Amino acid sequence: MSEKLAEKLMERLTGIETRTVVMGHLQRGGSPSSFDRILGTGLGTFAVDMAARGKFGHMAGVKNNNFVQVPLSVVAKGTKTVPLGHNLIRSARSVGTCFGDLKLVN
């Protein structure tokens, strides 16, 4: 019910057809691949190993194909953005993704 109300409100405000999408597999780009499963298992194992060693206040990550521990203080310093001209942004725009940075015209 709330999804349909949001769609109609956005359409009225912007004049653009609006659809609600429940993310899930779509957000991840489809069903998990074997790489996704291996990466998830590896990151999870690395995170558990960090906790077992008492290495709290860190995040498990990947850098140069290696698992790394990143202090949360580094993660919380700011936002790492994707440049607007990046291929990922251009690809997303080509399928109609809106990032809120462009003025919508009726």
N, C-alpha and C positions, 0 to 999 in steps of 0.2 A: 504494500500500500504506500509506504513512504517513498519507495523508489519511483513509483508512477507519479506521485505528487511532485517529487524533485524534477523529474523529466519535464512535466508540463510547465512548472515554474520557470525552469531554465529556458525552455523554448519560448515562453512568453517574454522573458527578459532579453533574450539574445536574438530571437528570430531564427535561430538555427536548430535544426532537428537534433534532438538530444536523446541518447540512450544510456540507460544504467547498465553497467557491466560489473558482475561479481568477479573479482580478479582470480585468484587461484592459479590453475594451469596456464591461463592466458597470460598472466603477469610474468610467469616464468618462461614463457615462450613455447608452451606445449607440454606434453607428458615428459616426466623426467627421463633422461637418457642414462646410459651406463656411466658416462662421464659425471653426470650430476650425482648419481648414487655414490660413486667412488669419491668424489670431492666432498660430499656431505659426510661420508663415513670417516674420511681422513681428517677433516676439520673437527669433527666431533671427538675422535680419538685424541687428537692433539690438545683440544680444550680440556678433556678429562685428565690427560697427563699433566697439564699445567696446574689444574686444581689439586691433583695428588701431590705435586711438588710444593704446594702452598703458594703458587704464583697467581694470587688474586689481583683484581684491578687491571687485568690485561684481557685483550681480545685475541682470539685465534684468527689469523688471516693468511693470505697467500701472497708471496712476493717472489718474483723470478722463479716460479714453479716450486717454491719451497714453502712449507708451513712456517709461519713466524708468529711471535707474540708481540702484540702492539699495546703499549700502555694506554689505558683509557684516557689519561690526561692528554695524550697526543690526539686521540680520536675526537675528544670533546673540544679541541682548540678551534675548530671551524668546519665549514662545509667545503668538501672537495666537489667542484662542479664540473660538468661536461661542457666544453665550449659550444656555443650555439652553432658554429659551423662544422662540428664533428659529424662524421658519417652516421653515428647512431641517432643523432638528432634529425639529420636530413631524412634518414630512413623512416623514423617515427612520423615525421611530418608528412611524408609521402603517402602514408596510410591513414591520415586524418587525425593524428594525435595532436592535442592542443596543450601547450605548456603554460598558457596564461600570459605569455610575454608579448603576444600580438593583439592589437585591437580588433575586436570582432565587429564586423560590419553587417548591418541588416540587409 
